[in-house]
Amino acid sequence: MLYNPNEFIKLLLSHSKKAGFSQAECFYEYGRSMEISILNGEVSMFEASDSNGISFRGQSNGQMGYAFSEEYTDASMEFLLAQAKMNADVLESSEKETVFEGDKEYGQANVYSQELDELTFTDYAELGLELEKKIRAKDPRIVAVDHCSVSYGSSGFMIENTCGLSLAHKSNMMFVYAEARCEDAGQVKTGSAYWVGRDIRQLSIDALCDKIVRDTVGKLGASTVKSGKYNVVIDAEAAADLLSTFSGIFSADLIQKGFSLIGEKMNTRIAPSYVSIHDDASHPQSITSIPFDSEGVSTRSKTLVDKGILVSILHNRKTADKADTSSTGNGFRSGYKGSINIGTTNFYIEPGVSSQEKLFMDIQSGIYITELSGLHAGASIVSGDFSLSCEGYIIENGQIGRAVDQITIADNFYQLLEKIVQVGSDLYFNPPSESGSIGSPSLQLSDIAISGD
């Protein structure tokens, strides 16, 4: 018999005790996506997909077994119970993992737009065609728009268990992106920008076009610099990318396994007094908000670094039990097929009061870094070391000068925190995941090793 997901979950949980589980939980996830690509004034690609699946986990003999399925039939119910039981029976983990009965209160998250969900293929195509056309017409040095896309995604999940927990959450958003190519005096450069949101009335195609063209042609005339130590301003977007790469060092799971050095620094100074780092599930500048994690624990705002002092780390229920503390509401799955790990919500460096222009004036002479590449291959989350290709501009007399390319920044993330001279006011959040975004303002740094000529 074929069941709808709600019926299937209730039946599965009702059969779990007879199957040998002392407690059990279902995690159901669903999603819908659509993407349109534009090339040379035509829709060159259209993709649409729907996905859904269920994960069952149950405790047997003190061990938690997992299984998942994408079908909701009597046969798949039998498979989930048998597979999870078999997995639990062969485990010998000393770590305690249980399901959660729920918190007394949960916050609200308004992150779903029905109006956005009702937009059609034609709506998305018109946006993409208009953007490509305006980019091409904006500057004669633009020779191509190599990539232009409009995409939509919606997702949601439900958690229900034998301890009485029953929760649901859904969200959606639109993503508009283009990459242009320019050419002048034999030099070729590319640049890109995007818009993400769920209120299409806030999307300005003209503003996005201007940003893409400015980013692209601004790179013309770029050359390298002499190798040496420089004062640096790292743009908010690049700083958020770097923070995202090393956000895992605040995970209690990695700390307990010895893969993060930050656990040794609890209640000590790791950055200047004007640097604070937070994890906030409902920050007003992020378009993502989530009221509970994948274990059903209520999310909240946490301060991890308070005026330079490391005061907290991120926990799920398993790591919290091991450390004899409480979960911070950061137990997230990567999908219904994944187990529960630790993830951030809206994780960010608290902005200061200085504009980016003031950072340039204070630095007078140095390098403004706007892009980092090689973040996965060129960074070690264990040691904190990184060596990354980057692009940007010279800072001369407190002003942005010529473009810079073919340079590399090399440092250590732990030491970099100590080199922050000033924090900008321009807080920026990266495109979000389901649980949140990574954010940072621009950062003024001192004594940074740059390799060029």
C-alpha positions in Angstrom: 0.0 0.0 0.0 1.2 3.5 -0.8 0.9 6.1 2.0 1.2 9.8 2.1 4.3 10.9 4.2 2.2 11.9 7.3 0.4 8.6 7.4 3.6 6.7 6.8 5.5 8.4 9.7 2.7 7.7 12.2 2.5 4.1 11.2 6.3 3.6 11.2 6.6 5.1 14.7 3.7 3.0 16.0 5.5 -0.2 14.8 8.9 0.8 16.2 8.5 -0.5 19.7 7.3 -3.9 18.5 10.4 -4.0 16.2 12.7 -3.7 19.3 13.3 0.1 19.6 13.0 1.8 22.9 12.6 5.2 21.2 12.4 6.2 17.5 12.2 9.3 15.3 11.3 10.2 11.7 12.9 13.0 9.8 11.1 13.8 6.5 12.6 16.2 4.0 11.2 17.6 0.8 12.2 20.1 -1.8 11.5 21.7 -5.2 13.9 23.5 -7.5 13.9 25.2 -10.8 16.7 26.9 -12.8 16.7 28.8 -16.1 19.9 29.7 -18.0 20.2 32.4 -20.6 22.7 32.6 -23.4 22.8 35.0 -26.3 19.2 36.2 -25.8 17.6 32.8 -25.5 16.7 30.4 -22.8 19.5 27.8 -23.2 18.6 25.5 -20.3 15.6 24.7 -18.1 15.7 22.2 -15.2 13.1 21.4 -12.6 13.1 18.8 -10.0 11.3 17.6 -6.9 12.8 15.5 -4.2 11.7 13.9 -0.9 12.8 11.2 1.5 12.5 10.0 5.0 15.1 9.0 7.6 14.3 6.7 10.5 16.4 6.3 13.5 15.8 4.1 16.5 17.5 3.2 19.7 18.1 -0.5 20.4 20.4 -1.9 23.2 21.7 1.6 23.8 22.8 2.2 20.2 21.1 4.4 17.5 20.5 2.8 14.2 19.7 4.8 11.0 18.0 3.9 7.7 16.4 6.0 4.9 13.9 5.5 2.1 12.3 7.5 -0.7 9.2 5.3 -0.9 6.2 5.2 1.5 4.9 1.6 1.3 4.5 -1.3 3.6 7.7 -2.8 2.1 9.8 0.3 2.8 8.4 0.4 6.3 9.6 -3.1 6.9 13.0 -2.2 5.3 13.5 0.8 7.5 12.7 -1.0 10.8 14.9 -4.0 9.8 17.8 -1.9 8.5 17.9 0.5 11.5 17.8 -2.5 13.9 20.6 -4.3 12.1 22.7 -1.1 12.2 22.1 -0.6 15.9 22.9 -4.2 16.7 26.4 -4.0 15.2 27.4 -0.6 16.7 29.6 -0.4 19.8 29.6 3.4 20.3 30.4 4.7 23.8 28.7 8.1 22.8 25.1 8.5 24.0 22.6 9.4 21.4 18.9 9.8 22.2 15.8 11.4 20.6 14.4 14.7 22.1 11.1 15.3 23.7 11.1 19.0 22.7 11.5 22.4 24.2 8.7 24.4 25.9 8.9 27.3 23.4 10.1 27.8 19.9 10.7 31.0 18.0 8.9 32.0 14.8 10.4 32.0 11.3 8.7 33.7 8.4 10.9 32.5 5.6 8.4 31.2 3.0 6.7 33.3 0.3 3.6 31.8 -1.3 3.8 34.6 -3.9 7.3 33.6 -4.9 6.3 29.9 -5.1 3.6 30.8 -7.7 6.0 32.5 -10.2 6.2 30.7 -13.5 8.8 29.7 -16.1 7.9 32.9 -18.0 8.5 35.1 -15.0 12.0 33.7 -14.5 12.8 33.8 -18.2 11.9 37.4 -18.5 14.1 38.3 -15.6 17.1 36.5 -17.0 16.7 37.8 -20.5 16.4 41.4 -19.2 19.5 41.0 -17.1 21.6 39.6 -19.9 20.5 42.3 -22.3 21.3 45.1 -20.0 24.7 43.8 -19.1 25.7 43.5 -22.8 24.5 47.1 -23.4 26.1 48.7 -20.4 29.7 48.9 -21.5 31.3 48.3 -25.0 34.1 46.4 -23.3 31.7 43.7 -22.3 32.1 41.0 -25.0 30.0 38.2 -23.5 27.8 37.1 -20.7 29.1 33.7 -20.1 26.6 32.7 -17.5 23.2 34.1 -16.6 20.7 32.1 -14.5 17.6 32.5 -12.4 16.8 29.8 -10.0 14.2 29.0 -7.3 14.3 26.6 -4.5 11.9 25.6 -1.7 12.5 23.0 1.0 11.1 21.9 4.2 11.3 19.2 6.8 9.3 17.5 9.6 10.4 15.8 12.8 8.2 13.4 14.7 9.2 10.9 17.4 7.9 8.6 20.1 8.7 11.1 22.8 6.0 13.4 21.6 8.0 15.8 19.4 6.2 17.0 16.3 7.7 20.0 14.4 7.7 21.4 10.8 9.6 24.1 9.0 9.7 25.3 5.4 11.5 28.0 3.4 12.1 29.3 -0.1 14.1 31.8 -2.0 15.2 33.0 -5.5 18.7 33.4 -6.7 19.7 35.5 -9.7 23.3 35.3 -11.0 25.4 36.5 -13.9 29.0 36.4 -15.0 30.3 38.8 -17.7 33.5 38.9 -19.7 35.2 42.0 -20.8 38.2 42.7 -23.1 40.5 45.7 -23.5 44.0 46.1 -24.9 44.4 42.3 -25.2 43.5 41.7 -21.5 40.4 39.6 -20.7 38.7 39.6 -17.3 35.5 38.2 -15.8 33.3 39.4 -13.0 30.0 38.4 -11.4 27.4 39.3 -8.9 24.1 37.9 -7.6 20.9 38.7 -5.9 19.1 36.4 -3.4 15.8 37.0 -1.7 12.1 36.0 -1.6 10.5 39.4 -2.4 10.9 39.9 -6.1 9.9 43.6 -5.7 13.2 44.2 -4.0 15.2 42.9 -7.0 16.5 45.7 -9.1 17.8 44.4 -12.4 19.5 47.7 -13.1 21.4 47.7 -9.8 22.5 44.1 -10.3 23.6 44.9 -13.9 25.6 47.9 -12.6 27.3 45.7 -10.0 28.3 43.0 -12.5 29.7 45.4 -15.0 31.5 47.4 -12.4 33.1 44.3 -11.0 34.1 43.0 -14.4 35.6 46.1 -16.1 37.2 47.2 -12.8 39.6 44.4 -13.1 41.1 45.6 -16.4 44.6 46.8 -16.1 45.4 44.5 -13.2 48.9 43.3 -12.5 50.7 41.8 -9.6 52.6 43.5 -6.7 56.0 42.8 -5.1 56.0 40.1 -2.5 56.1 41.4 1.1 54.1 42.2 4.2 51.2 44.5 3.6 48.4 46.3 5.5 45.2 44.8 4.1 41.5 45.6 3.9 39.6 42.4 3.1 36.2 43.0 1.6 33.1 41.8 3.6 32.2 39.2 1.0 35.8 37.7 0.9 36.0 37.9 4.8 32.7 35.9 5.0 34.1 33.3 2.6 37.2 32.9 4.8 35.1 32.7 8.0 32.9 30.1 6.4 35.9 27.9 5.6 37.0 28.0 9.3 33.6 28.1 11.0 34.0 24.4 11.8 36.7 25.1 14.3 33.9 26.1 16.7 32.2 22.7 16.5 32.3 20.7 19.7 32.4 17.5 17.6 35.7 18.5 15.9 37.1 19.8 19.2 36.3 16.5 21.0 37.9 14.5 18.2 41.0 16.7 18.3 40.5 18.3 14.9 40.2 21.9 16.2 42.7 23.8 18.2 40.2 26.3 19.6 39.0 24.0 22.4 42.4 24.7 24.1 41.6 28.4 24.1 38.3 28.5 26.1 37.9 31.6 28.2 41.1 33.1 26.8 41.7 36.0 24.4 41.8 34.9 20.7 41.2 38.3 19.1 41.3 42.0 20.0 38.6 43.4 22.3 36.6 44.9 19.4 36.1 41.5 17.8 33.0 39.5 18.7 31.5 36.4 16.9 27.9 35.3 17.2 25.7 32.5 15.9 22.1 33.8 15.7 19.3 31.7 14.2 17.2 34.8 13.3 19.5 37.7 12.5 17.5 40.5 10.8 20.1 41.1 8.0 20.0 37.4 6.9 17.1 36.1 4.8 17.3 32.8 6.6 15.8 32.0 10.0 15.2 28.6 11.6 13.4 28.0 14.9 14.8 24.6 15.7 17.6 22.3 14.6 17.3 18.8 13.1 17.0 17.3 16.6 14.1 19.5 17.5 16.2 21.7 19.9 15.1 25.3 20.0 17.7 27.6 18.3 18.8 30.9 19.8 21.4 33.6 19.6 24.8 32.6 21.0 27.9 34.6 21.5 31.0 32.5 20.9 33.7 35.2 21.0 32.8 38.1 23.4 35.1 41.1 22.9 37.9 38.9 21.9 37.4 36.2 24.5 36.3 32.7 23.5 33.3 32.0 25.7 31.4 29.2 24.0 31.4 26.6 21.2 28.6 24.9 19.2 27.0 21.7 20.4 24.4 19.1 19.3 22.8 16.8 21.9 25.4 14.1 21.6 28.5 16.4 22.1 26.6 18.3 24.8 26.0 15.1 26.8 29.6 14.1 26.4 30.7 17.6 27.8 28.0 17.6 30.5 26.3 20.7 29.1 23.2 21.6 27.0 22.8 21.6 23.2 23.2 25.0 21.7 20.6 24.1 19.0 23.2 23.4 16.3 22.5 19.7 15.6 21.8 19.7 11.8 21.6 17.0 9.1 23.0 17.6 5.6 19.8 15.9 4.4 17.6 13.0 5.2 20.4 10.6 4.2 22.8 12.2 6.7 23.4 11.7 10.4 23.2 14.6 12.8 26.3 16.7 12.9 27.0 20.3 14.0 26.3 23.2 11.8 26.0 27.0 12.2 22.9 29.1 11.8 23.6 32.8 11.0 27.3 32.8 12.0 29.0 36.2 11.8 31.5 38.7 13.0 29.8 41.6 14.8 30.1 44.8 12.7 31.9 47.9 14.0 31.3 51.5 13.3 33.8 52.4 10.6 32.8 52.6 7.0 34.9 50.8 4.4 36.1 54.2 3.2 37.4 55.0 6.7 39.3 51.7 6.7 41.0 52.8 3.4 41.9 56.2 4.8 43.3 54.7 8.0 45.4 52.2 6.1 46.6 54.9 3.6 48.7 52.4 1.7 48.1 48.6 1.2 45.9 46.1 -0.6 42.2 45.8 -0.8 41.3 42.1 -1.3 37.9 41.5 -3.0 38.1 37.8 -4.0 39.6 34.7 -2.6 39.9 31.4 -4.4 41.1 27.9 -3.5 39.4 28.0 -0.1 38.8 24.2 0.0 42.2 23.0 -1.3 44.3 25.8 0.1 43.1 25.8 3.7 43.6 23.4 6.6 40.8 23.6 9.3 43.0 21.5 11.6 46.1 23.7 11.7 44.4 27.0 10.6 47.0 27.5 7.9 45.9 28.8 4.5 47.4 29.9 1.2 44.9 31.4 -1.2 44.9 33.1 -4.6 43.3 36.5 -4.4 42.4 39.6 -6.4 41.7 43.2 -5.5 43.1 46.7 -5.7 46.0 48.8 -4.6 45.2 51.3 -1.8 47.1 54.5 -2.3 46.7 57.7 -0.2 43.6 56.1 1.3 41.9 55.6 -2.0 41.3 52.6 -4.3 43.9 52.5 -7.1 44.6 50.0 -9.9 43.4 46.4 -9.9 45.7 43.6 -8.6 45.8 40.0 -9.6 48.2 37.0 -9.6 48.8 37.4 -5.8 48.6 34.9 -2.9 47.7 35.6 0.7 49.2 33.2 3.2 48.6 33.2 7.0 47.0 31.2 9.8 43.4 31.8 10.8 44.0 31.8 14.5 46.8 34.3 14.1 44.8 36.3 11.6 42.1 37.0 14.3 44.8 38.6 16.3 45.9 40.8 13.4 42.4 42.5 13.0 43.1 46.2 13.5 39.6 47.5 12.8 36.1 46.0 12.0 34.0 47.7 9.4 30.3 48.5 9.6 29.3 46.8 6.3 28.0 43.4 7.6 27.4 41.1 4.7 25.9 37.6 4.7 26.7 34.9 2.1 24.0 33.1 0.2 22.3 30.9 2.8 22.1 27.2 3.4 18.9 25.8 4.9 20.1 26.5 8.5 21.7 30.0 8.0 24.4 32.1 6.4 27.9 33.1 7.2 28.5 36.8 7.6 31.3 39.4 8.1 32.0 43.1 7.7 35.1 44.3 6.0 38.2 43.8 8.1 41.4 45.9 8.4 44.4 43.6 8.9 48.1 44.3 9.6 51.3 42.6 8.7 49.8 40.2 6.1 52.1 38.1 3.8 51.4 38.7 0.1 53.2 36.8 -2.6 53.4 38.4 -6.0 56.5 39.2 -8.1 
